Amino acid sequence: MARSLTTSFSTFALVAALGLTAGNATAQDSLTVVSWGGAYGAAQKKHVIDPYQAESGVKVLFEDYSGGVAEIKAQVESGNIQWDVVDFEVIDLERACSEGLLETLDHSVLPAGIDGTPAAQDFIPEALASECAVGNIVWSVVFAYNQNTIGGTKAASIEDFFDTAKIPGKRAMRKRPQVNMEWALMADGVAPEEVYEVLATPEGQQRAFDKLASIKKDIVWFDSWSQAPQLLNDGGAVLVQSANGRFYDAIVQEKKPFEIVWDGHVYDLDAWAIVKGTKKKDLAMEFIKYATGSKPLAGMPDVAYGPTRKSSMPLADQSAAPHLPTAHLDKGIQAGSEFWADYGESLGEKFNEWLLK
């Protein structure tokens, strides 16, 4: 999988032009689009939401959420659909799709790239792997430290994250099993390519929980990626987990003295999907066609997230290239969306039980 991503992104030296319209919407049309806020949300607003509204006449209510499938499931099961389009982490997408919470999308209607390349060849393969979504970025969960507070020993590996004797202090992690379980096994010596095989066994799951337990008293839990840079800046934790773009934005825009550690990172895609049962499915698809066009996606490297179209990268700020997850694939693993579709609910319950112990 890593090889296909690497190959796809190495072909980004294509020349491109935007030939995408947002359809024939009327001024009274509106959509509720849900994403992640923070630097990523700001980049989406600048490069996707605002231009789409200006070109289409559609009013977009742009909201934030903290991930998972619970809120979407509640809307679909109650028939009270509040959201039309949602930016999913692919690690959750497979489960949402298999549970019938999302509409099936026709990828054949996606427009060609700005250089004329058909969408099926312009997107990296993983972006069109789900029948329920269209991938828009490659991103990664990493950890970072503050150079002003780390002390004399700098963190350099995923093992260091779990070694409070070597590097004393709190660790901040998002309160969910995804990524944390993978990190625990890699820190405990499991080879990256064997992580999901081991994690699929009761013994492997217990091993992951035992490793997490070794630092449990030093973990600061948070719910949203937006909290992570603040925890690192304020000294709430010495090592902090987050999406790579959150740290990149703090480093570049706010000049924070943060250092990203790529060892053991878990990279994934985000993808646009349509909530099952929305009365605005056609308009929602028009939005996705626009949002995953070459030019809008070219803005995502602003926050160090890689666009999923090959034709986008020549239009992007090239200074971000060394900071994209795709520049560090050899140090990480791809998130196991199929694994979490199968085990997400049961491990979520076990994780919550473990938290209470």
C-alpha positions in Angstrom: 0.0 0.0 0.0 2.8 2.4 0.9 4.4 1.7 -2.5 1.2 2.7 -4.4 1.0 5.9 -2.4 4.7 6.7 -3.1 4.4 5.9 -6.7 1.2 8.0 -7.0 2.7 11.0 -5.4 6.0 10.7 -7.3 4.0 11.4 -10.5 2.8 14.8 -9.3 5.0 16.6 -11.8 2.0 17.0 -14.1 0.8 20.3 -15.6 -2.8 21.2 -14.7 -5.9 23.5 -15.4 -9.3 23.6 -13.6 -12.3 22.7 -15.7 -14.9 22.1 -13.0 -18.1 23.8 -12.3 -20.4 23.4 -9.3 -23.6 22.8 -11.3 -26.6 24.9 -11.8 -27.6 25.7 -8.2 -30.0 28.4 -7.3 -29.2 31.0 -4.7 -31.6 29.5 -2.1 -29.9 26.1 -2.2 -27.9 25.2 0.9 -25.8 22.4 2.2 -24.5 21.5 5.6 -20.9 20.3 5.3 -19.0 18.9 8.3 -15.2 18.7 8.7 -12.5 19.1 11.4 -12.0 22.8 12.0 -8.6 24.2 12.9 -5.9 24.8 10.3 -7.4 22.1 8.0 -10.8 23.6 8.2 -9.4 27.1 7.5 -7.6 25.7 4.4 -10.9 24.1 3.3 -12.8 27.3 3.8 -10.3 29.2 1.8 -9.7 26.8 -1.1 -13.0 24.9 -1.2 -16.0 26.4 0.7 -15.7 30.0 -0.2 -14.9 29.5 -3.9 -17.7 26.9 -4.2 -20.2 29.3 -2.7 -19.1 32.1 -5.0 -19.2 30.0 -8.1 -22.3 28.0 -7.4 -24.6 30.3 -5.4 -25.0 27.5 -2.9 -24.9 28.6 0.8 -22.7 26.2 2.8 -23.1 25.9 6.6 -19.6 24.7 7.5 -19.5 22.8 10.8 -17.0 21.0 12.9 -17.1 17.6 14.5 -14.6 15.3 16.3 -14.9 12.2 14.2 -16.3 8.7 14.6 -19.6 7.4 13.4 -21.9 7.9 16.4 -23.4 11.2 15.4 -24.0 10.1 11.8 -25.5 6.8 13.0 -27.9 8.7 15.3 -29.1 10.9 12.5 -29.6 8.1 10.1 -31.4 5.8 12.5 -33.7 8.6 13.7 -34.4 9.8 10.2 -33.4 13.3 11.4 -30.6 14.1 8.9 -28.8 17.3 10.0 -25.6 16.9 7.9 -25.3 16.5 4.1 -21.6 16.0 3.4 -19.0 14.8 6.0 -15.2 14.7 5.8 -14.4 11.2 7.1 -11.2 9.7 8.3 -11.0 6.6 6.2 -10.2 4.6 9.4 -13.9 5.2 10.2 -15.3 5.3 6.7 -15.3 1.5 6.1 -17.5 0.9 9.1 -19.9 3.8 8.3 -20.2 2.5 4.7 -20.8 -1.1 5.7 -23.4 -0.2 8.3 -25.4 1.7 5.6 -24.9 5.1 7.0 -23.6 6.7 3.8 -24.9 7.0 0.2 -23.2 5.1 -2.6 -21.4 7.4 -5.0 -20.8 7.2 -8.7 -17.1 7.8 -9.2 -17.6 7.9 -13.0 -19.1 11.4 -12.8 -16.0 13.0 -11.2 -14.5 15.5 -13.6 -11.1 15.1 -15.2 -8.0 16.7 -13.8 -7.0 20.2 -14.8 -4.6 18.6 -17.4 -7.3 16.5 -18.9 -6.4 13.3 -17.1 -9.5 11.2 -16.5 -10.4 11.1 -12.8 -9.9 7.3 -12.5 -6.2 7.9 -13.5 -5.8 11.3 -11.8 -6.7 10.2 -8.3 -4.4 7.9 -6.3 -6.1 4.4 -6.2 -6.9 4.6 -2.4 -9.0 7.8 -3.0 -11.6 5.8 -5.0 -11.4 2.6 -3.0 -14.7 3.1 -1.2 -18.0 3.1 -2.9 -19.2 5.6 -0.3 -16.6 8.3 -0.6 -14.0 10.3 -2.6 -10.6 10.7 -0.9 -9.3 14.3 -0.7 -6.1 14.3 1.4 -3.4 12.0 2.8 -2.6 12.9 6.4 -0.9 11.3 9.4 -1.1 11.0 13.1 2.3 11.9 14.5 3.7 13.2 17.8 5.7 16.3 18.6 7.6 18.0 21.3 8.3 21.6 22.3 12.0 22.3 22.0 11.7 24.8 24.9 10.3 22.2 27.3 11.5 18.8 26.3 14.7 18.9 28.3 18.1 17.4 27.5 16.8 14.2 25.9 15.0 14.7 22.6 12.3 12.2 21.5 13.2 10.3 18.3 11.1 7.2 18.2 7.7 5.7 19.0 9.5 3.8 21.8 10.4 7.2 23.4 6.8 8.1 23.5 6.2 5.2 25.9 9.5 5.6 27.9 8.7 8.0 30.8 12.0 7.1 32.5 14.0 8.3 29.5 11.8 11.4 28.9 9.7 12.2 32.0 6.4 14.1 31.7 2.8 13.8 30.5 1.8 12.4 27.1 -1.3 13.7 25.3 -3.4 11.3 23.2 -6.8 11.4 21.6 -9.3 9.4 23.6 -10.0 6.5 21.2 -8.4 3.1 20.5 -7.5 3.9 16.9 -3.8 4.7 16.4 -3.1 4.3 20.2 -3.4 0.6 19.9 -1.1 0.5 16.9 1.4 2.8 18.6 1.4 0.6 21.7 2.3 -2.5 19.7 5.0 -0.8 17.7 6.5 0.6 20.8 6.4 -2.9 22.3 8.5 -4.3 19.5 5.9 -5.5 16.9 7.1 -5.0 13.4 5.0 -2.3 11.6 3.9 -4.8 8.9 2.6 -7.2 11.5 0.7 -4.7 13.7 -2.9 -5.5 12.4 -2.2 -9.3 12.3 -1.2 -9.2 16.0 -4.0 -6.7 17.0 -6.6 -9.1 15.5 -5.8 -11.6 18.3 -7.0 -11.4 21.9 -3.4 -11.7 23.0 -2.3 -8.9 20.8 -5.1 -6.6 22.1 -4.1 -7.4 25.6 -0.5 -6.7 24.8 -1.5 -3.2 23.4 -3.6 -2.5 26.5 -0.7 -3.5 28.8 1.7 -1.2 27.0 -0.8 1.7 27.2 -1.2 0.9 30.9 2.5 1.3 31.4 2.0 5.1 30.9 -1.7 5.4 31.8 -1.1 7.6 34.8 0.9 10.0 32.6 -1.6 10.3 29.8 -3.6 13.4 29.2 -6.7 12.5 27.1 -8.3 14.9 24.7 -11.2 14.7 22.3 -10.4 17.0 19.4 -7.2 17.5 17.4 -7.6 21.2 18.0 -6.6 20.7 21.6 -3.3 19.2 20.8 -1.1 22.2 19.8 -2.4 24.1 22.8 -1.4 21.3 25.2 2.1 21.2 23.7 2.4 25.0 23.8 1.1 25.4 27.4 3.2 22.5 28.8 0.1 20.3 29.5 2.1 17.5 28.1 5.7 17.0 27.0 4.9 14.7 24.0 1.6 15.3 22.2 -0.2 13.3 19.5 -2.0 15.0 16.7 -2.6 15.2 13.0 0.6 16.4 11.3 -1.1 19.5 9.8 -2.0 20.8 13.2 1.7 20.9 14.2 2.8 22.1 10.8 0.5 25.1 11.0 1.6 26.0 14.5 5.3 25.8 13.4 4.9 27.8 10.1 2.1 30.2 11.0 2.6 30.8 14.7 6.4 30.1 14.8 6.0 27.6 17.6 9.2 25.7 18.6 7.7 22.3 17.9 9.5 19.3 16.4 7.5 16.6 14.7 8.6 13.0 15.2 7.6 10.8 12.2 8.7 7.4 13.6 5.7 5.2 13.9 3.3 7.6 12.3 -0.1 6.2 11.1 -1.1 7.7 7.8 -4.5 7.7 6.3 -6.8 9.4 3.9 -9.7 11.7 4.6 -12.7 11.4 2.2 -15.9 13.3 1.5 -19.0 11.2 1.9 -22.8 11.9 1.8 -25.0 11.0 4.8 -27.6 8.4 3.9 -31.1 9.8 3.6 -30.2 13.4 3.0 -32.7 15.1 0.7 -29.9 17.0 -1.0 -27.9 14.0 -2.4 -27.6 15.4 -5.9 -26.4 18.8 -4.6 -24.1 17.1 -2.2 -22.5 15.2 -5.1 -22.0 18.4 -7.0 -20.2 19.8 -4.0 -17.9 16.7 -3.8 -17.1 17.0 -7.5 -16.0 20.6 -6.9 -14.2 19.9 -3.6 -12.1 17.1 -5.1 -11.1 19.0 -8.2 -7.5 19.7 -9.0 -7.4 23.4 -7.9 -9.3 23.1 -4.6 -7.1 20.1 -3.6 -4.0 22.1 -4.5 -4.6 24.2 -1.4 -4.3 21.3 1.1 -0.5 21.3 1.2 -0.9 24.7 2.9 -1.3 22.6 6.1 1.0 19.8 5.0 -1.7 17.4 3.8 -1.2 15.7 0.5 -3.9 16.1 -2.2 -5.2 12.8 -3.7 -5.1 14.1 -7.3 -1.8 13.9 -9.1 -2.7 17.0 -11.1 -3.0 19.1 -7.9 0.6 19.0 -6.7 2.1 21.2 -9.5 -0.4 23.9 -8.5 0.5 23.7 -4.8 3.1 25.4 -2.6 6.1 23.3 -3.2 7.8 24.3 0.1 5.4 22.0 1.9 6.5 18.9 0.0 9.1 17.7 2.5 6.5 18.0 5.3 3.8 15.9 3.7 3.1 12.4 5.1 4.1 10.9 1.7 7.7 12.1 2.3 7.9 9.8 5.3 6.0 6.6 4.3 9.0 4.5 5.2 8.7 5.5 8.9 5.0 4.7 9.3 2.1 2.4 8.5 -1.2 3.0 6.7 -4.2 3.0 9.0 -6.2 -0.3 8.7 -9.6 0.8 7.7 -10.8 -2.8 7.1 -9.4 -3.8 10.5 -11.2 -1.0 12.3 -14.5 -1.7 10.4 -14.3 -5.3 11.8 -13.0 -4.5 15.3 -13.8 -0.8 15.9 -17.0 -1.4 17.9 -15.6 -4.2 20.1 -12.3 -2.5 20.7 -14.1 0.8 21.4 -16.0 -0.9 24.2 -12.9 -2.6 25.6 -11.0 0.7 25.4 -13.8 2.5 27.4 -13.8 -0.2 30.0 -10.0 0.0 30.2 -10.2 3.8 30.8 -12.4 3.2 33.8 -10.1 0.7 35.5 
